[in-house]
Amino acid sequence: MRPELPCVRNRKTGEQGFTLAEMIISIGVLAVTGIVVLNLFLTARTLDRKAMELDRSVLLASGMIEAFKAGEDSLDFQQHEWMARSVVSQQPDGWTAILTYNEAWETAKTEEDILFSVTVTCTRDPGADPAGYWRIRVKVEREKPYYPEKVGERLYSLDGAAFFPAEIGKEGGVV
């Protein structure tokens, strides 16, 4: 005699076991559960990547603003190491620098490698009193989207300010 198992008993023959319908339903439930779990893992991976990129963006932007604010005796923006790797455009009231980075947050060497762009804008505040007040804005964007519908997603933006006396602004070459 077979040991009793807590299974469904076949009504016609009295034998124990699962019917084909029960097996199909259980496999279907297992498949749906597997899809949900897989979707959770993929979402968690994307969120983890976004969190790491946000951390890196905050660190980069804060470091750039602090480096600029630390240059108390000069507005010579070329003194900063990161400025040597950027494309700088002069404007009448300040300058803008654009830096590009690859996936490892290293300077991108080709157009195809560009994943992040950092725009640093420094402008003189014309209405500020005293006259040597400068505004600094650092904007970090992801150039290649996580999802196709979101192009140019902004990761982080940080604003700062620094005071440089008017004569220093003339010496630094940025007026």
Backbone bond lengths (Angstrom), bond angles and torsions (degrees), N, CA, C in turn:
res aa  C-N    CA-C-N  psi(-1)  N-CA   C-N-CA  omega(-1)  CA-C   N-CA-C  phi
1 M - - - 1.433 - - 1.526 109.34 -
2 R 1.313 115.40 139.04 1.466 121.31 179.83 1.528 110.79 -77.80
3 P 1.340 116.46 148.34 1.466 117.76 175.98 1.537 109.91 -70.65
4 E 1.293 116.46 147.50 1.465 121.60 -179.51 1.529 109.85 -73.14
5 L 1.327 116.88 127.77 1.456 122.94 174.86 1.518 107.87 -112.33
6 P 1.335 117.28 147.10 1.461 119.15 -179.29 1.527 110.54 -77.63
7 C 1.306 117.40 62.39 1.458 122.73 -179.76 1.520 109.03 -112.91
8 V 1.300 113.33 173.19 1.459 119.01 178.04 1.529 108.26 -75.59
9 R 1.279 116.50 136.15 1.465 122.06 -179.11 1.520 109.05 -94.81
10 N 1.320 117.29 131.55 1.453 122.70 177.02 1.532 108.15 -69.37
11 R 1.307 116.41 123.52 1.455 120.42 -175.26 1.520 112.91 -68.04
12 K 1.334 116.62 -34.72 1.467 119.02 -175.25 1.521 112.05 -72.88
13 T 1.317 117.10 -49.66 1.468 119.40 -173.99 1.509 113.29 -102.69
14 G 1.331 117.23 -15.04 1.450 120.05 -178.41 1.516 112.89 83.37
15 E 1.334 118.42 2.55 1.464 121.10 178.79 1.524 110.30 -79.64
16 Q 1.318 114.29 152.72 1.451 119.36 179.11 1.527 110.07 -93.65
17 G 1.387 116.28 152.88 1.453 121.50 178.12 1.517 110.78 150.82
18 F 1.312 115.47 175.20 1.458 121.13 179.24 1.514 108.78 -97.99
19 T 1.315 116.01 146.07 1.462 120.49 176.57 1.515 108.78 -83.63
20 L 1.303 116.41 165.76 1.468 121.73 179.10 1.522 110.95 -62.51
21 A 1.294 118.06 -39.69 1.476 122.16 179.60 1.526 110.54 -62.32
22 E 1.325 117.23 -41.70 1.464 120.45 178.95 1.527 111.18 -64.99
23 M 1.297 116.66 -38.40 1.469 120.55 178.15 1.530 110.99 -65.96
24 I 1.318 117.75 -43.13 1.475 121.24 179.87 1.516 110.21 -63.95
25 I 1.331 117.14 -43.17 1.473 120.40 179.31 1.523 110.59 -63.68
26 S 1.313 117.95 -43.35 1.469 120.03 -178.55 1.528 111.59 -66.34
27 I 1.332 117.63 -38.40 1.472 120.60 176.93 1.521 110.03 -66.15
28 G 1.321 118.00 -39.29 1.466 121.51 177.00 1.519 112.23 -61.89
29 V 1.339 116.47 -45.08 1.468 120.62 178.20 1.525 110.02 -63.01
30 L 1.320 117.02 -41.81 1.460 121.04 178.29 1.531 111.45 -62.80
31 A 1.329 117.58 -40.09 1.468 121.41 179.43 1.523 111.17 -65.53
32 V 1.333 116.99 -44.48 1.474 120.37 179.03 1.522 110.14 -62.87
33 T 1.322 117.26 -42.73 1.465 120.95 177.76 1.527 111.11 -62.41
34 G 1.320 116.39 -40.76 1.470 120.22 177.76 1.518 112.36 -62.47
35 I 1.323 117.54 -39.97 1.473 121.34 178.80 1.523 110.22 -65.10
36 V 1.315 117.65 -42.57 1.465 121.04 178.93 1.530 110.60 -62.46
37 V 1.315 117.24 -44.86 1.471 121.05 179.59 1.524 110.84 -64.47
38 L 1.311 118.07 -41.63 1.461 121.54 177.98 1.524 110.96 -62.62
39 N 1.325 117.07 -41.79 1.467 121.34 177.52 1.531 110.56 -62.48
40 L 1.323 117.58 -39.30 1.469 120.96 177.02 1.530 111.19 -61.94
41 F 1.316 117.35 -42.60 1.467 120.52 179.09 1.524 111.04 -63.90
42 L 1.328 117.71 -42.92 1.461 120.39 179.80 1.524 111.48 -65.92
43 T 1.326 117.26 -41.12 1.459 120.96 177.31 1.524 110.77 -64.28
44 A 1.319 116.84 -42.08 1.467 120.63 178.87 1.522 110.78 -62.74
45 R 1.312 117.22 -38.75 1.477 120.52 178.76 1.531 111.17 -64.45
46 T 1.337 116.67 -43.32 1.461 120.31 178.63 1.523 110.85 -65.02
47 L 1.330 117.30 -43.58 1.463 120.20 178.90 1.520 111.68 -64.68
48 D 1.325 117.20 -36.36 1.464 120.87 177.01 1.524 110.30 -64.08
49 R 1.321 117.14 -43.59 1.462 121.14 178.50 1.531 110.65 -63.21
50 K 1.332 116.74 -43.53 1.468 120.15 178.43 1.525 111.06 -62.11
51 A 1.310 117.24 -40.82 1.465 120.84 -179.95 1.528 110.89 -64.81
52 M 1.335 117.25 -42.17 1.465 120.19 178.40 1.532 110.65 -64.53
53 E 1.334 116.64 -40.68 1.465 120.04 179.63 1.526 110.98 -67.84
54 L 1.318 117.40 -36.91 1.457 120.37 177.05 1.524 110.30 -65.31
55 D 1.323 117.63 -44.29 1.468 120.83 176.79 1.521 111.02 -57.53
56 R 1.312 115.76 -46.49 1.465 120.95 -179.50 1.526 110.70 -63.48
57 S 1.344 116.62 -39.78 1.466 121.46 179.47 1.521 111.67 -64.69
58 V 1.322 116.54 -44.41 1.464 120.98 179.37 1.519 109.96 -62.25
59 L 1.315 117.24 -44.52 1.461 121.42 179.40 1.524 111.22 -61.78
60 L 1.323 116.26 -45.68 1.459 121.58 -178.61 1.523 111.42 -64.14
61 A 1.340 116.82 -49.55 1.467 121.00 -178.39 1.520 111.22 -63.93
62 S 1.309 117.52 -44.10 1.472 120.80 179.28 1.527 110.70 -62.92
63 G 1.322 116.22 -42.49 1.460 119.89 178.88 1.518 112.57 -62.69
64 M 1.330 116.51 -39.93 1.463 119.77 179.14 1.522 111.70 -65.41
65 I 1.321 116.63 -44.37 1.468 119.16 179.98 1.520 110.70 -66.83
66 E 1.317 117.21 -41.71 1.465 119.47 178.88 1.530 111.55 -65.65
67 A 1.330 117.57 -37.26 1.470 119.96 177.52 1.518 109.96 -64.71
68 F 1.311 116.99 -39.28 1.465 120.09 178.84 1.525 110.87 -67.11
69 K 1.328 116.18 -43.98 1.460 120.11 -179.00 1.530 111.56 -68.05
70 A 1.323 117.70 -26.38 1.464 121.08 -179.15 1.523 111.88 -74.03
71 G 1.330 118.19 -21.74 1.463 121.04 179.00 1.510 110.97 -78.13
72 E 1.331 116.54 67.16 1.460 122.19 -171.44 1.521 114.12 -68.34
73 D 1.313 117.70 -24.09 1.455 118.87 -174.14 1.520 112.66 -99.19
74 S 1.318 118.75 0.55 1.455 119.14 -176.12 1.519 110.92 -158.93
75 L 1.303 115.73 146.63 1.457 121.35 172.53 1.521 110.08 -100.40
76 D 1.327 117.15 17.24 1.461 120.41 179.01 1.518 108.52 -71.33
77 F 1.305 116.07 95.17 1.460 120.44 -174.44 1.511 112.60 -68.44
78 Q 1.326 119.44 -15.99 1.458 121.38 179.58 1.531 111.90 -71.87
79 Q 1.339 117.58 -10.66 1.460 120.16 179.39 1.520 112.54 -70.09
80 H 1.302 117.91 -19.38 1.457 120.90 -178.65 1.521 110.15 -82.69
81 E 1.317 115.96 134.87 1.463 123.00 -175.80 1.522 111.85 -57.91
82 W 1.313 117.92 -39.34 1.463 120.88 -177.51 1.516 112.45 -72.06
83 M 1.335 117.69 -20.11 1.467 120.20 179.93 1.524 111.68 -72.58
84 A 1.310 116.69 -26.19 1.469 120.00 179.67 1.525 111.45 -65.34
85 R 1.335 117.55 -23.71 1.463 121.75 -178.32 1.523 112.42 -97.04
86 S 1.310 118.73 8.30 1.459 120.53 -172.70 1.526 112.01 -110.00
87 V 1.319 114.51 166.10 1.461 122.36 172.87 1.523 105.70 -99.83
88 V 1.333 116.81 115.15 1.464 121.64 -174.32 1.519 109.79 -106.77
89 S 1.324 115.41 134.43 1.466 120.34 173.78 1.521 108.32 -121.99
90 Q 1.309 115.20 127.74 1.460 123.17 -179.75 1.530 109.28 -83.01
91 Q 1.313 116.34 140.07 1.456 122.59 173.89 1.520 108.04 -128.32
92 P 1.323 117.79 163.91 1.470 119.21 -178.61 1.531 113.51 -59.30
93 D 1.306 117.84 -34.09 1.458 119.77 -176.51 1.527 113.29 -107.51
94 G 1.342 118.93 13.65 1.462 120.95 179.25 1.515 112.11 161.14
95 W 1.321 116.56 -143.68 1.462 121.60 -178.51 1.518 110.21 -154.88
96 T 1.329 114.72 162.47 1.459 122.46 175.21 1.520 107.84 -132.54
97 A 1.323 116.08 135.14 1.466 121.54 177.46 1.520 108.18 -123.02
98 I 1.326 116.04 138.16 1.456 121.14 178.10 1.526 108.43 -120.98
99 L 1.308 115.26 125.50 1.462 121.86 177.64 1.521 107.73 -115.56
100 T 1.319 117.12 146.60 1.461 121.15 178.95 1.530 109.03 -125.48
101 Y 1.331 114.39 141.31 1.456 121.30 -177.35 1.523 110.56 -129.72
102 N 1.328 115.71 154.97 1.461 120.98 176.36 1.528 109.43 -94.73
103 E 1.330 116.85 -168.34 1.458 121.33 -175.73 1.522 112.80 -64.36
104 A 1.317 117.97 -29.66 1.468 122.11 179.61 1.531 112.11 -89.03
105 W 1.329 117.95 10.82 1.458 124.62 -177.92 1.524 112.18 60.57
106 E 1.325 115.90 34.95 1.461 122.26 172.08 1.523 106.40 -105.64
107 T 1.325 116.67 159.32 1.457 120.19 -179.52 1.522 110.11 -59.07
108 A 1.328 116.13 127.01 1.467 121.14 -178.77 1.525 109.30 -71.86
109 K 1.318 115.65 133.79 1.462 120.29 -177.89 1.530 112.35 -95.77
110 T 1.334 117.68 -26.54 1.465 121.26 179.06 1.523 109.58 -129.66
111 E 1.322 115.64 164.68 1.473 121.08 178.50 1.523 111.50 -59.94
112 E 1.330 117.12 -37.71 1.457 120.69 -177.56 1.528 111.96 -68.46
113 D 1.332 117.38 -26.07 1.463 121.78 -178.57 1.524 113.46 -78.43
114 I 1.325 117.91 -15.11 1.466 121.03 -173.35 1.528 109.92 -68.78
115 L 1.334 115.15 120.67 1.460 120.96 175.24 1.523 110.68 -118.58
116 F 1.337 116.48 -31.86 1.461 121.12 -179.81 1.520 109.44 -127.74
117 S 1.331 115.95 144.07 1.457 120.21 172.20 1.525 108.20 -125.71
118 V 1.320 114.37 139.59 1.458 121.24 178.91 1.524 107.23 -119.77
119 T 1.327 115.92 122.32 1.460 121.42 179.03 1.519 108.09 -109.46
120 V 1.324 116.41 120.06 1.461 122.29 178.12 1.523 107.07 -110.56
121 T 1.328 116.72 121.33 1.457 121.81 -179.41 1.524 108.48 -120.42
122 C 1.317 115.57 130.08 1.456 121.16 177.68 1.525 107.59 -126.02
123 T 1.324 116.38 118.48 1.466 120.92 -179.03 1.519 110.05 -131.29
124 R 1.313 113.99 147.82 1.449 119.80 176.00 1.519 107.74 -78.02
125 D 1.314 116.45 137.45 1.464 120.97 178.10 1.524 107.54 -86.97
126 P 1.351 117.78 105.95 1.463 120.16 -173.09 1.524 113.74 -66.05
127 G 1.310 118.51 -29.44 1.457 119.85 -177.70 1.508 114.00 -92.88
128 A 1.316 117.12 2.94 1.465 120.05 -174.96 1.517 111.47 -77.66
129 D 1.295 114.07 146.97 1.453 120.79 173.92 1.523 105.67 -124.37
130 P 1.261 121.78 116.41 1.459 131.01 9.19 1.529 112.50 -78.38
131 A 1.316 115.03 171.49 1.465 121.83 -170.45 1.526 114.54 -72.16
132 G 1.304 120.05 -14.37 1.464 121.54 -175.83 1.521 114.47 -92.74
133 Y 1.305 117.43 24.07 1.469 121.84 -176.86 1.520 109.53 -87.52
134 W 1.351 116.86 124.05 1.459 122.63 -178.20 1.522 110.14 -117.94
135 R 1.317 116.56 142.46 1.470 122.41 176.25 1.528 108.81 -104.19
136 I 1.314 115.77 136.21 1.466 121.93 179.65 1.522 107.67 -121.71
137 R 1.313 117.57 130.76 1.468 121.91 176.63 1.521 108.14 -128.68
138 V 1.321 115.51 129.09 1.459 122.14 176.17 1.525 106.89 -117.76
139 K 1.324 115.88 123.85 1.459 121.46 -178.87 1.526 108.08 -123.85
140 V 1.326 117.20 125.42 1.462 122.89 179.98 1.526 107.87 -111.78
141 E 1.331 116.19 125.49 1.462 121.02 -179.49 1.514 110.65 -127.83
142 R 1.319 115.31 149.80 1.459 121.83 173.75 1.522 106.62 -94.72
143 E 1.318 116.55 121.94 1.463 121.28 -175.81 1.528 113.08 -80.09
144 K 1.317 116.81 -37.11 1.465 120.72 178.18 1.518 107.28 -101.95
145 P 1.317 117.69 124.07 1.462 120.05 -171.17 1.525 113.48 -75.73
146 Y 1.326 114.76 158.62 1.466 120.85 171.36 1.520 108.77 -68.74
147 Y 1.329 114.03 -42.43 1.460 121.68 -179.79 1.519 107.81 -122.52
148 P 1.325 119.34 143.94 1.475 121.49 -174.19 1.525 115.29 -56.65
149 E 1.322 118.87 -26.88 1.460 119.32 -176.04 1.525 113.89 -81.06
150 K 1.333 118.75 -9.90 1.461 121.34 -178.00 1.523 110.31 -113.97
151 V 1.309 117.73 92.06 1.457 122.07 -179.51 1.530 108.65 -96.45
152 G 1.334 117.03 139.80 1.464 122.05 177.73 1.514 112.97 65.30
153 E 1.311 117.50 48.55 1.451 122.32 -177.37 1.529 110.33 -74.69
154 R 1.338 116.59 124.70 1.461 120.96 179.57 1.517 109.25 -76.08
155 L 1.320 115.63 125.35 1.460 120.39 178.56 1.523 111.05 -86.94
156 Y 1.339 115.94 -43.50 1.448 119.33 -173.21 1.519 109.68 -162.09
157 S 1.308 115.65 147.30 1.459 121.08 176.07 1.521 107.25 -140.46
158 L 1.322 116.40 137.26 1.457 121.06 -176.98 1.518 108.83 -139.18
159 D 1.318 115.96 134.16 1.455 121.70 177.76 1.519 109.13 -113.05
160 G 1.324 115.00 147.06 1.450 121.01 177.42 1.505 109.78 -148.00
161 A 1.306 115.82 176.12 1.455 120.62 179.51 1.517 109.15 -146.80
162 A 1.321 115.17 152.51 1.463 120.71 177.05 1.511 108.11 -145.53
163 F 1.297 115.66 150.49 1.459 121.25 177.67 1.517 108.78 -109.70
164 F 1.325 115.89 126.28 1.455 123.06 174.21 1.516 107.28 -129.06
165 P 1.322 118.41 127.56 1.467 119.17 177.77 1.524 110.92 -56.32
166 A 1.330 116.12 152.65 1.466 121.58 -174.70 1.519 112.55 -56.93
167 E 1.330 118.19 -38.63 1.470 119.01 -178.68 1.520 111.93 -68.63
168 I 1.314 118.35 -30.22 1.456 120.65 176.89 1.529 109.91 -67.62
169 G 1.322 116.03 -38.74 1.457 120.15 178.06 1.512 110.92 -59.20
170 K 1.324 118.01 -35.38 1.467 121.20 178.80 1.519 110.74 -71.08
171 E 1.340 116.95 -40.01 1.458 120.90 179.96 1.522 111.71 -67.63
172 G 1.313 116.94 -37.33 1.449 121.30 -176.40 1.513 113.72 -71.02
173 G 1.307 116.95 -15.55 1.457 119.44 177.24 1.511 113.90 89.07
174 V 1.290 118.77 -3.56 1.455 121.23 177.67 1.517 106.84 -112.44
175 V 1.298 116.84 106.54 1.468 120.54 -178.77 1.497 109.67 -124.56
